[in-house]
Amino acid sequence: MPGDSSSTALLAKCWLRAYGKSALCLSGGAGMGQYQLGVCKAMLEEGILPEVVSGSSAGALVAAHVCCRTPQELLGPDGTLQAT
């Protein structure tokens, strides 16, 4: 039930887990997607890529790609960002 105390407690727990953390929001646009991949690669190499990444349109595709893989899976043996 939407208003019961257990769902409210769960919502509060999830909210507190992300509250105060840095996030990266990527915008839309097909051309921006290539740029955003490069930005994510640079941030990953420096160890500053946030855990919370979101986006719209092409940015959502990049965010999904980045968030569904570990750093080791993202960067190949030659240091390039893996597209698959």
mmCIF file as gemmi writes it, N, C-alpha and C atoms, coordinates in Angstrom:
data_model
loop_
_atom_site.group_PDB
_atom_site.id
_atom_site.type_symbol
_atom_site.label_atom_id
_atom_site.label_alt_id
_atom_site.label_comp_id
_atom_site.label_asym_id
_atom_site.label_entity_id
_atom_site.label_seq_id
_atom_site.pdbx_PDB_ins_code
_atom_site.Cartn_x
_atom_site.Cartn_y
_atom_site.Cartn_z
_atom_site.occupancy
_atom_site.B_iso_or_equiv
_atom_site.pdbx_formal_charge
_atom_site.auth_seq_id
_atom_site.auth_asym_id
_atom_site.pdbx_PDB_model_num
ATOM 1 N N . MET Axp A 1 ? 0.843 -1.18 0 1 0 ? 1 A 1
ATOM 2 C CA . MET Axp A 1 ? 0 0 0 1 0 ? 1 A 1
ATOM 3 C C . MET Axp A 1 ? 0.884 1.238 0 1 0 ? 1 A 1
ATOM 4 N N . PRO Axp A 2 ? 0.6 2.219 -0.853 1 0 ? 2 A 1
ATOM 5 C CA . PRO Axp A 2 ? 1.498 3.359 -1.026 1 0 ? 2 A 1
ATOM 6 C C . PRO Axp A 2 ? 1.774 4.192 0.209 1 0 ? 2 A 1
ATOM 7 N N . GLY Axp A 3 ? 0.873 4.264 1.168 1 0 ? 3 A 1
ATOM 8 C CA . GLY Axp A 3 ? 1.091 5.148 2.301 1 0 ? 3 A 1
ATOM 9 C C . GLY Axp A 3 ? 1.536 4.458 3.579 1 0 ? 3 A 1
ATOM 10 N N . ASP Axp A 4 ? 1.825 3.162 3.527 1 0 ? 4 A 1
ATOM 11 C CA . ASP Axp A 4 ? 2.166 2.476 4.769 1 0 ? 4 A 1
ATOM 12 C C . ASP Axp A 4 ? 3.591 2.805 5.211 1 0 ? 4 A 1
ATOM 13 N N . SER Axp A 5 ? 3.892 2.499 6.467 1 0 ? 5 A 1
ATOM 14 C CA . SER Axp A 5 ? 5.174 2.904 7.046 1 0 ? 5 A 1
ATOM 15 C C . SER Axp A 5 ? 6.349 2.14 6.453 1 0 ? 5 A 1
ATOM 16 N N . SER Axp A 6 ? 6.154 0.901 6.002 1 0 ? 6 A 1
ATOM 17 C CA . SER Axp A 6 ? 7.273 0.14 5.446 1 0 ? 6 A 1
ATOM 18 C C . SER Axp A 6 ? 7.726 0.724 4.112 1 0 ? 6 A 1
ATOM 19 N N . SER Axp A 7 ? 6.78 1.161 3.27 1 0 ? 7 A 1
ATOM 20 C CA . SER Axp A 7 ? 7.178 1.757 1.993 1 0 ? 7 A 1
ATOM 21 C C . SER Axp A 7 ? 7.807 3.129 2.212 1 0 ? 7 A 1
ATOM 22 N N . THR Axp A 8 ? 7.345 3.854 3.213 1 0 ? 8 A 1
ATOM 23 C CA . THR Axp A 8 ? 7.934 5.149 3.539 1 0 ? 8 A 1
ATOM 24 C C . THR Axp A 8 ? 9.356 4.966 4.054 1 0 ? 8 A 1
ATOM 25 N N . ALA Axp A 9 ? 9.575 3.96 4.882 1 0 ? 9 A 1
ATOM 26 C CA . ALA Axp A 9 ? 10.91 3.685 5.41 1 0 ? 9 A 1
ATOM 27 C C . ALA Axp A 9 ? 11.86 3.265 4.286 1 0 ? 9 A 1
ATOM 28 N N . LEU Axp A 10 ? 11.363 2.46 3.346 1 0 ? 10 A 1
ATOM 29 C CA . LEU Axp A 10 ? 12.187 2.034 2.218 1 0 ? 10 A 1
ATOM 30 C C . LEU Axp A 10 ? 12.555 3.229 1.337 1 0 ? 10 A 1
ATOM 31 N N . LEU Axp A 11 ? 11.6 4.1 1.099 1 0 ? 11 A 1
ATOM 32 C CA . LEU Axp A 11 ? 11.868 5.304 0.302 1 0 ? 11 A 1
ATOM 33 C C . LEU Axp A 11 ? 12.92 6.174 0.984 1 0 ? 11 A 1
ATOM 34 N N . ALA Axp A 12 ? 12.803 6.351 2.297 1 0 ? 12 A 1
ATOM 35 C CA . ALA Axp A 12 ? 13.769 7.157 3.043 1 0 ? 12 A 1
ATOM 36 C C . ALA Axp A 12 ? 15.163 6.533 2.991 1 0 ? 12 A 1
ATOM 37 N N . LYS Axp A 13 ? 15.231 5.213 3.087 1 0 ? 13 A 1
ATOM 38 C CA . LYS Axp A 13 ? 16.52 4.522 3.041 1 0 ? 13 A 1
ATOM 39 C C . LYS Axp A 13 ? 17.181 4.702 1.67 1 0 ? 13 A 1
ATOM 40 N N . CYS Axp A 14 ? 16.411 4.562 0.601 1 0 ? 14 A 1
ATOM 41 C CA . CYS Axp A 14 ? 16.952 4.752 -0.754 1 0 ? 14 A 1
ATOM 42 C C . CYS Axp A 14 ? 17.371 6.194 -0.981 1 0 ? 14 A 1
ATOM 43 N N . TRP Axp A 15 ? 16.582 7.12 -0.478 1 0 ? 15 A 1
ATOM 44 C CA . TRP Axp A 15 ? 16.887 8.536 -0.653 1 0 ? 15 A 1
ATOM 45 C C . TRP Axp A 15 ? 18.183 8.894 0.064 1 0 ? 15 A 1
ATOM 46 N N . LEU Axp A 16 ? 18.369 8.406 1.269 1 0 ? 16 A 1
ATOM 47 C CA . LEU Axp A 16 ? 19.568 8.74 2.039 1 0 ? 16 A 1
ATOM 48 C C . LEU Axp A 16 ? 20.823 8.132 1.431 1 0 ? 16 A 1
ATOM 49 N N . ARG Axp A 17 ? 20.683 7.032 0.704 1 0 ? 17 A 1
ATOM 50 C CA . ARG Axp A 17 ? 21.841 6.386 0.099 1 0 ? 17 A 1
ATOM 51 C C . ARG Axp A 17 ? 22.456 7.274 -0.985 1 0 ? 17 A 1
ATOM 52 N N . ALA Axp A 18 ? 21.64 8.023 -1.722 1 0 ? 18 A 1
ATOM 53 C CA . ALA Axp A 18 ? 22.145 8.862 -2.809 1 0 ? 18 A 1
ATOM 54 C C . ALA Axp A 18 ? 22.259 10.332 -2.426 1 0 ? 18 A 1
ATOM 55 N N . TYR Axp A 19 ? 21.656 10.748 -1.328 1 0 ? 19 A 1
ATOM 56 C CA . TYR Axp A 19 ? 21.658 12.155 -0.932 1 0 ? 19 A 1
ATOM 57 C C . TYR Axp A 19 ? 23.073 12.615 -0.621 1 0 ? 19 A 1
ATOM 58 N N . GLY Axp A 20 ? 23.459 13.72 -1.208 1 0 ? 20 A 1
ATOM 59 C CA . GLY Axp A 20 ? 24.773 14.293 -0.943 1 0 ? 20 A 1
ATOM 60 C C . GLY Axp A 20 ? 25.875 13.773 -1.84 1 0 ? 20 A 1
ATOM 61 N N . LYS Axp A 21 ? 25.577 12.828 -2.716 1 0 ? 21 A 1
ATOM 62 C CA . LYS Axp A 21 ? 26.581 12.314 -3.637 1 0 ? 21 A 1
ATOM 63 C C . LYS Axp A 21 ? 26.572 13.138 -4.921 1 0 ? 21 A 1
ATOM 64 N N . SER Axp A 22 ? 27.715 13.218 -5.552 1 0 ? 22 A 1
ATOM 65 C CA . SER Axp A 22 ? 27.791 13.876 -6.846 1 0 ? 22 A 1
ATOM 66 C C . SER Axp A 22 ? 27.116 13.014 -7.893 1 0 ? 22 A 1
ATOM 67 N N . ALA Axp A 23 ? 26.538 13.668 -8.89 1 0 ? 23 A 1
ATOM 68 C CA . ALA Axp A 23 ? 25.879 12.967 -9.981 1 0 ? 23 A 1
ATOM 69 C C . ALA Axp A 23 ? 26.275 13.63 -11.292 1 0 ? 23 A 1
ATOM 70 N N . LEU Axp A 24 ? 26.147 12.888 -12.363 1 0 ? 24 A 1
ATOM 71 C CA . LEU Axp A 24 ? 26.433 13.405 -13.695 1 0 ? 24 A 1
ATOM 72 C C . LEU Axp A 24 ? 25.166 13.248 -14.521 1 0 ? 24 A 1
ATOM 73 N N . CYS Axp A 25 ? 24.679 14.345 -15.094 1 0 ? 25 A 1
ATOM 74 C CA . CYS Axp A 25 ? 23.484 14.323 -15.937 1 0 ? 25 A 1
ATOM 75 C C . CYS Axp A 25 ? 23.901 14.697 -17.354 1 0 ? 25 A 1
ATOM 76 N N . LEU Axp A 26 ? 23.675 13.781 -18.282 1 0 ? 26 A 1
ATOM 77 C CA . LEU Axp A 26 ? 24.089 13.97 -19.67 1 0 ? 26 A 1
ATOM 78 C C . LEU Axp A 26 ? 22.891 14.399 -20.512 1 0 ? 26 A 1
ATOM 79 N N . SER Axp A 27 ? 23.093 15.384 -21.368 1 0 ? 27 A 1
ATOM 80 C CA . SER Axp A 27 ? 21.994 15.909 -22.181 1 0 ? 27 A 1
ATOM 81 C C . SER Axp A 27 ? 21.803 15.071 -23.444 1 0 ? 27 A 1
ATOM 82 N N . GLY Axp A 28 ? 20.77 15.398 -24.181 1 0 ? 28 A 1
ATOM 83 C CA . GLY Axp A 28 ? 20.457 14.68 -25.408 1 0 ? 28 A 1
ATOM 84 C C . GLY Axp A 28 ? 21.163 15.268 -26.615 1 0 ? 28 A 1
ATOM 85 N N . GLY Axp A 29 ? 20.978 14.609 -27.736 1 0 ? 29 A 1
ATOM 86 C CA . GLY Axp A 29 ? 21.585 15.048 -28.994 1 0 ? 29 A 1
ATOM 87 C C . GLY Axp A 29 ? 22.579 14.026 -29.488 1 0 ? 29 A 1
ATOM 88 N N . ALA Axp A 30 ? 22.4 13.572 -30.716 1 0 ? 30 A 1
ATOM 89 C CA . ALA Axp A 30 ? 23.241 12.498 -31.254 1 0 ? 30 A 1
ATOM 90 C C . ALA Axp A 30 ? 24.723 12.866 -31.253 1 0 ? 30 A 1
ATOM 91 N N . GLY Axp A 31 ? 25.037 14.075 -31.647 1 0 ? 31 A 1
ATOM 92 C CA . GLY Axp A 31 ? 26.432 14.508 -31.665 1 0 ? 31 A 1
ATOM 93 C C . GLY Axp A 31 ? 27.038 14.598 -30.277 1 0 ? 31 A 1
ATOM 94 N N . MET Axp A 32 ? 26.21 14.924 -29.311 1 0 ? 32 A 1
ATOM 95 C CA . MET Axp A 32 ? 26.698 15.041 -27.931 1 0 ? 32 A 1
ATOM 96 C C . MET Axp A 32 ? 27.108 13.684 -27.364 1 0 ? 32 A 1
ATOM 97 N N . GLY Axp A 33 ? 26.492 12.612 -27.853 1 0 ? 33 A 1
ATOM 98 C CA . GLY Axp A 33 ? 26.795 11.278 -27.333 1 0 ? 33 A 1
ATOM 99 C C . GLY Axp A 33 ? 28.261 10.921 -27.462 1 0 ? 33 A 1
ATOM 100 N N . GLN Axp A 34 ? 28.872 11.226 -28.602 1 0 ? 34 A 1
ATOM 101 C CA . GLN Axp A 34 ? 30.299 10.943 -28.803 1 0 ? 34 A 1
ATOM 102 C C . GLN Axp A 34 ? 31.161 11.763 -27.851 1 0 ? 34 A 1
ATOM 103 N N . TYR Axp A 35 ? 30.8 13.027 -27.681 1 0 ? 35 A 1
ATOM 104 C CA . TYR Axp A 35 ? 31.521 13.894 -26.761 1 0 ? 35 A 1
ATOM 105 C C . TYR Axp A 35 ? 31.402 13.368 -25.329 1 0 ? 35 A 1
ATOM 106 N N . GLN Axp A 36 ? 30.191 12.961 -24.961 1 0 ? 36 A 1
ATOM 107 C CA . GLN Axp A 36 ? 29.945 12.48 -23.603 1 0 ? 36 A 1
ATOM 108 C C . GLN Axp A 36 ? 30.708 11.196 -23.311 1 0 ? 36 A 1
ATOM 109 N N . LEU Axp A 37 ? 30.858 10.324 -24.307 1 0 ? 37 A 1
ATOM 110 C CA . LEU Axp A 37 ? 31.678 9.121 -24.111 1 0 ? 37 A 1
ATOM 111 C C . LEU Axp A 37 ? 33.117 9.504 -23.766 1 0 ? 37 A 1
ATOM 112 N N . GLY Axp A 38 ? 33.64 10.508 -24.447 1 0 ? 38 A 1
ATOM 113 C CA . GLY Axp A 38 ? 34.997 10.965 -24.162 1 0 ? 38 A 1
ATOM 114 C C . GLY Axp A 38 ? 35.13 11.57 -22.774 1 0 ? 38 A 1
ATOM 115 N N . VAL Axp A 39 ? 34.122 12.327 -22.371 1 0 ? 39 A 1
ATOM 116 C CA . VAL Axp A 39 ? 34.132 12.917 -21.029 1 0 ? 39 A 1
ATOM 117 C C . VAL Axp A 39 ? 34.074 11.812 -19.965 1 0 ? 39 A 1
ATOM 118 N N . CYS Axp A 40 ? 33.212 10.828 -20.177 1 0 ? 40 A 1
ATOM 119 C CA . CYS Axp A 40 ? 33.106 9.715 -19.215 1 0 ? 40 A 1
ATOM 120 C C . CYS Axp A 40 ? 34.411 8.931 -19.15 1 0 ? 40 A 1
ATOM 121 N N . LYS Axp A 41 ? 35.063 8.737 -20.29 1 0 ? 41 A 1
ATOM 122 C CA . LYS Axp A 41 ? 36.356 8.032 -20.316 1 0 ? 41 A 1
ATOM 123 C C . LYS Axp A 41 ? 37.399 8.801 -19.512 1 0 ? 41 A 1
ATOM 124 N N . ALA Axp A 42 ? 37.466 10.12 -19.72 1 0 ? 42 A 1
ATOM 125 C CA . ALA Axp A 42 ? 38.438 10.927 -18.991 1 0 ? 42 A 1
ATOM 126 C C . ALA Axp A 42 ? 38.166 10.906 -17.487 1 0 ? 42 A 1
ATOM 127 N N . MET Axp A 43 ? 36.889 11.005 -17.122 1 0 ? 43 A 1
ATOM 128 C CA . MET Axp A 43 ? 36.542 10.97 -15.695 1 0 ? 43 A 1
ATOM 129 C C . MET Axp A 43 ? 36.852 9.602 -15.097 1 0 ? 43 A 1
ATOM 130 N N . LEU Axp A 44 ? 36.618 8.547 -15.851 1 0 ? 44 A 1
ATOM 131 C CA . LEU Axp A 44 ? 36.907 7.194 -15.387 1 0 ? 44 A 1
ATOM 132 C C . LEU Axp A 44 ? 38.404 7.001 -15.182 1 0 ? 44 A 1
ATOM 133 N N . GLU Axp A 45 ? 39.197 7.472 -16.119 1 0 ? 45 A 1
ATOM 134 C CA . GLU Axp A 45 ? 40.653 7.357 -16.006 1 0 ? 45 A 1
ATOM 135 C C . GLU Axp A 45 ? 41.192 8.109 -14.794 1 0 ? 45 A 1
ATOM 136 N N . GLU Axp A 46 ? 40.563 9.225 -14.451 1 0 ? 46 A 1
ATOM 137 C CA . GLU Axp A 46 ? 40.999 10.018 -13.296 1 0 ? 46 A 1
ATOM 138 C C . GLU Axp A 46 ? 40.379 9.534 -11.99 1 0 ? 46 A 1
ATOM 139 N N . GLY Axp A 47 ? 39.452 8.598 -12.078 1 0 ? 47 A 1
ATOM 140 C CA . GLY Axp A 47 ? 38.811 8.059 -10.878 1 0 ? 47 A 1
ATOM 141 C C . GLY Axp A 47 ? 37.768 8.975 -10.278 1 0 ? 47 A 1
ATOM 142 N N . ILE Axp A 48 ? 37.175 9.853 -11.093 1 0 ? 48 A 1
ATOM 143 C CA . ILE Axp A 48 ? 36.199 10.812 -10.573 1 0 ? 48 A 1
ATOM 144 C C . ILE Axp A 48 ? 34.809 10.643 -11.198 1 0 ? 48 A 1
ATOM 145 N N . LEU Axp A 49 ? 34.575 9.525 -11.881 1 0 ? 49 A 1
ATOM 146 C CA . LEU Axp A 49 ? 33.259 9.289 -12.467 1 0 ? 49 A 1
ATOM 147 C C . LEU Axp A 49 ? 32.271 8.975 -11.341 1 0 ? 49 A 1
ATOM 148 N N . PRO Axp A 50 ? 31.197 9.76 -11.206 1 0 ? 50 A 1
ATOM 149 C CA . PRO Axp A 50 ? 30.243 9.521 -10.117 1 0 ? 50 A 1
ATOM 150 C C . PRO Axp A 50 ? 29.517 8.187 -10.273 1 0 ? 50 A 1
ATOM 151 N N . GLU Axp A 51 ? 28.99 7.67 -9.165 1 0 ? 51 A 1
ATOM 152 C CA . GLU Axp A 51 ? 28.201 6.442 -9.192 1 0 ? 51 A 1
ATOM 153 C C . GLU Axp A 51 ? 26.822 6.682 -9.789 1 0 ? 51 A 1
ATOM 154 N N . VAL Axp A 52 ? 26.324 7.896 -9.66 1 0 ? 52 A 1
ATOM 155 C CA . VAL Axp A 52 ? 24.994 8.242 -10.154 1 0 ? 52 A 1
ATOM 156 C C . VAL Axp A 52 ? 25.157 8.989 -11.475 1 0 ? 52 A 1
ATOM 157 N N . VAL Axp A 53 ? 24.701 8.362 -12.574 1 0 ? 53 A 1
ATOM 158 C CA . VAL Axp A 53 ? 24.769 8.971 -13.9 1 0 ? 53 A 1
ATOM 159 C C . VAL Axp A 53 ? 23.4 8.837 -14.544 1 0 ? 53 A 1
ATOM 160 N N . SER Axp A 54 ? 22.898 9.935 -15.084 1 0 ? 54 A 1
ATOM 161 C CA . SER Axp A 54 ? 21.6 9.91 -15.759 1 0 ? 54 A 1
ATOM 162 C C . SER Axp A 54 ? 21.707 10.701 -17.044 1 0 ? 54 A 1
ATOM 163 N N . GLY Axp A 55 ? 20.667 10.65 -17.858 1 0 ? 55 A 1
ATOM 164 C CA . GLY Axp A 55 ? 20.69 11.406 -19.09 1 0 ? 55 A 1
ATOM 165 C C . GLY Axp A 55 ? 19.382 11.314 -19.832 1 0 ? 55 A 1
ATOM 166 N N . SER Axp A 56 ? 19.305 12.088 -20.902 1 0 ? 56 A 1
ATOM 167 C CA . SER Axp A 56 ? 18.132 12.04 -21.776 1 0 ? 56 A 1
ATOM 168 C C . SER Axp A 56 ? 18.617 11.806 -23.197 1 0 ? 56 A 1
ATOM 169 N N . SER Axp A 57 ? 17.829 11.093 -23.963 1 0 ? 57 A 1
ATOM 170 C CA . SER Axp A 57 ? 18.125 10.801 -25.367 1 0 ? 57 A 1
ATOM 171 C C . SER Axp A 57 ? 19.495 10.127 -25.477 1 0 ? 57 A 1
ATOM 172 N N . ALA Axp A 58 ? 20.414 10.681 -26.24 1 0 ? 58 A 1
ATOM 173 C CA . ALA Axp A 58 ? 21.734 10.071 -26.402 1 0 ? 58 A 1
ATOM 174 C C . ALA Axp A 58 ? 22.466 9.997 -25.065 1 0 ? 58 A 1
ATOM 175 N N . GLY Axp A 59 ? 22.24 10.967 -24.203 1 0 ? 59 A 1
ATOM 176 C CA . GLY Axp A 59 ? 22.852 10.947 -22.879 1 0 ? 59 A 1
ATOM 177 C C . GLY Axp A 59 ? 22.387 9.766 -22.047 1 0 ? 59 A 1
ATOM 178 N N . ALA Axp A 60 ? 21.137 9.354 -22.218 1 0 ? 60 A 1
ATOM 179 C CA . ALA Axp A 60 ? 20.622 8.191 -21.503 1 0 ? 60 A 1
ATOM 180 C C . ALA Axp A 60 ? 21.303 6.913 -21.982 1 0 ? 60 A 1
ATOM 181 N N . LEU Axp A 61 ? 21.574 6.831 -23.276 1 0 ? 61 A 1
ATOM 182 C CA . LEU Axp A 61 ? 22.277 5.658 -23.812 1 0 ? 61 A 1
ATOM 183 C C . LEU Axp A 61 ? 23.694 5.58 -23.26 1 0 ? 61 A 1
ATOM 184 N N . VAL Axp A 62 ? 24.381 6.711 -23.208 1 0 ? 62 A 1
ATOM 185 C CA . VAL Axp A 62 ? 25.736 6.748 -22.656 1 0 ? 62 A 1
ATOM 186 C C . VAL Axp A 62 ? 25.703 6.411 -21.168 1 0 ? 62 A 1
ATOM 187 N N . ALA Axp A 63 ? 24.751 6.981 -20.437 1 0 ? 63 A 1
ATOM 188 C CA . ALA Axp A 63 ? 24.631 6.713 -19.001 1 0 ? 63 A 1
ATOM 189 C C . ALA Axp A 63 ? 24.371 5.229 -18.741 1 0 ? 63 A 1
ATOM 190 N N . ALA Axp A 64 ? 23.49 4.624 -19.528 1 0 ? 64 A 1
ATOM 191 C CA . ALA Axp A 64 ? 23.203 3.199 -19.363 1 0 ? 64 A 1
ATOM 192 C C . ALA Axp A 64 ? 24.444 2.366 -19.644 1 0 ? 64 A 1
ATOM 193 N N . HIS Axp A 65 ? 25.189 2.73 -20.669 1 0 ? 65 A 1
ATOM 194 C CA . HIS Axp A 65 ? 26.408 1.995 -21.021 1 0 ? 65 A 1
ATOM 195 C C . HIS Axp A 65 ? 27.435 2.093 -19.888 1 0 ? 65 A 1
ATOM 196 N N . VAL Axp A 66 ? 27.603 3.275 -19.345 1 0 ? 66 A 1
ATOM 197 C CA . VAL Axp A 66 ? 28.61 3.502 -18.307 1 0 ? 66 A 1
ATOM 198 C C . VAL Axp A 66 ? 28.203 2.863 -16.978 1 0 ? 66 A 1
ATOM 199 N N . CYS Axp A 67 ? 26.931 2.936 -16.639 1 0 ? 67 A 1
ATOM 200 C CA . CYS Axp A 67 ? 26.487 2.465 -15.322 1 0 ? 67 A 1
ATOM 201 C C . CYS Axp A 67 ? 26.285 0.958 -15.235 1 0 ? 67 A 1
ATOM 202 N N . CYS Axp A 68 ? 26.203 0.289 -16.351 1 0 ? 68 A 1
ATOM 203 C CA . CYS Axp A 68 ? 25.949 -1.156 -16.332 1 0 ? 68 A 1
ATOM 204 C C . CYS Axp A 68 ? 27.227 -1.982 -16.416 1 0 ? 68 A 1
ATOM 205 N N . ARG Axp A 69 ? 28.367 -1.346 -16.295 1 0 ? 69 A 1
ATOM 206 C CA . ARG Axp A 69 ? 29.637 -2.049 -16.401 1 0 ? 69 A 1
ATOM 207 C C . ARG Axp A 69 ? 30.601 -1.581 -15.312 1 0 ? 69 A 1
ATOM 208 N N . THR Axp A 70 ? 31.512 -2.463 -14.955 1 0 ? 70 A 1
ATOM 209 C CA . THR Axp A 70 ? 32.553 -2.092 -13.999 1 0 ? 70 A 1
ATOM 210 C C . THR Axp A 70 ? 33.62 -1.279 -14.734 1 0 ? 70 A 1
ATOM 211 N N . PRO Axp A 71 ? 34.451 -0.535 -14.006 1 0 ? 71 A 1
ATOM 212 C CA . PRO Axp A 71 ? 35.527 0.207 -14.665 1 0 ? 71 A 1
ATOM 213 C C . PRO Axp A 71 ? 36.447 -0.696 -15.492 1 0 ? 71 A 1
ATOM 214 N N . GLN Axp A 72 ? 36.689 -1.914 -15.026 1 0 ? 72 A 1
ATOM 215 C CA . GLN Axp A 72 ? 37.542 -2.839 -15.757 1 0 ? 72 A 1
ATOM 216 C C . GLN Axp A 72 ? 36.886 -3.27 -17.072 1 0 ? 72 A 1
ATOM 217 N N . GLU Axp A 73 ? 35.564 -3.41 -17.064 1 0 ? 73 A 1
ATOM 218 C CA . GLU Axp A 73 ? 34.852 -3.774 -18.289 1 0 ? 73 A 1
ATOM 219 C C . GLU Axp A 73 ? 34.786 -2.606 -19.266 1 0 ? 73 A 1
ATOM 220 N N . LEU Axp A 74 ? 34.731 -1.388 -18.738 1 0 ? 74 A 1
ATOM 221 C CA . LEU Axp A 74 ? 34.633 -0.212 -19.605 1 0 ? 74 A 1
ATOM 222 C C . LEU Axp A 74 ? 35.929 0.072 -20.349 1 0 ? 74 A 1
ATOM 223 N N . LEU Axp A 75 ? 37.048 -0.003 -19.652 1 0 ? 75 A 1
ATOM 224 C CA . LEU Axp A 75 ? 38.331 0.289 -20.283 1 0 ? 75 A 1
ATOM 225 C C . LEU Axp A 75 ? 38.982 -1.004 -20.726 1 0 ? 75 A 1
ATOM 226 N N . GLY Axp A 76 ? 39.283 -1.091 -21.996 1 0 ? 76 A 1
ATOM 227 C CA . GLY Axp A 76 ? 39.936 -2.278 -22.541 1 0 ? 76 A 1
ATOM 228 C C . GLY Axp A 76 ? 41.399 -2.347 -22.156 1 0 ? 76 A 1
ATOM 229 N N . PRO Axp A 77 ? 42.071 -3.402 -22.557 1 0 ? 77 A 1
ATOM 230 C CA . PRO Axp A 77 ? 43.497 -3.563 -22.22 1 0 ? 77 A 1
ATOM 231 C C . PRO Axp A 77 ? 44.368 -2.447 -22.795 1 0 ? 77 A 1
ATOM 232 N N . ASP Axp A 78 ? 43.927 -1.859 -23.897 1 0 ? 78 A 1
ATOM 233 C CA . ASP Axp A 78 ? 44.708 -0.772 -24.502 1 0 ? 78 A 1
ATOM 234 C C . ASP Axp A 78 ? 44.299 0.602 -23.998 1 0 ? 78 A 1
ATOM 235 N N . GLY Axp A 79 ? 43.358 0.66 -23.032 1 0 ? 79 A 1
ATOM 236 C CA . GLY Axp A 79 ? 42.952 1.927 -22.443 1 0 ? 79 A 1
ATOM 237 C C . GLY Axp A 79 ? 41.823 2.637 -23.159 1 0 ? 79 A 1
ATOM 238 N N . THR Axp A 80 ? 41.278 2.003 -24.199 1 0 ? 80 A 1
ATOM 239 C CA . THR Axp A 80 ? 40.16 2.623 -24.918 1 0 ? 80 A 1
ATOM 240 C C . THR Axp A 80 ? 38.847 2.239 -24.269 1 0 ? 80 A 1
ATOM 241 N N . LEU Axp A 81 ? 37.871 3.095 -24.406 1 0 ? 81 A 1
ATOM 242 C CA . LEU Axp A 81 ? 36.536 2.834 -23.877 1 0 ? 81 A 1
ATOM 243 C C . LEU Axp A 81 ? 35.864 1.808 -24.772 1 0 ? 81 A 1
ATOM 244 N N . GLN Axp A 82 ? 35.425 0.701 -24.178 1 0 ? 82 A 1
ATOM 245 C CA . GLN Axp A 82 ? 34.787 -0.369 -24.933 1 0 ? 82 A 1
ATOM 246 C C . GLN Axp A 82 ? 33.357 -0.002 -25.28 1 0 ? 82 A 1
ATOM 247 N N . ALA Axp A 83 ? 32.966 -0.175 -26.52 1 0 ? 83 A 1
ATOM 248 C CA . ALA Axp A 83 ? 31.627 0.187 -26.978 1 0 ? 83 A 1
ATOM 249 C C . ALA Axp A 83 ? 30.624 -0.939 -26.82 1 0 ? 83 A 1
ATOM 250 N N . THR Axp A 84 ? 31.075 -2.156 -26.544 1 0 ? 84 A 1
ATOM 251 C CA . THR Axp A 84 ? 30.123 -3.277 -26.413 1 0 ? 84 A 1
ATOM 252 C C . THR Axp A 84 ? 30.126 -3.829 -25.028 1 0 ? 84 A 1
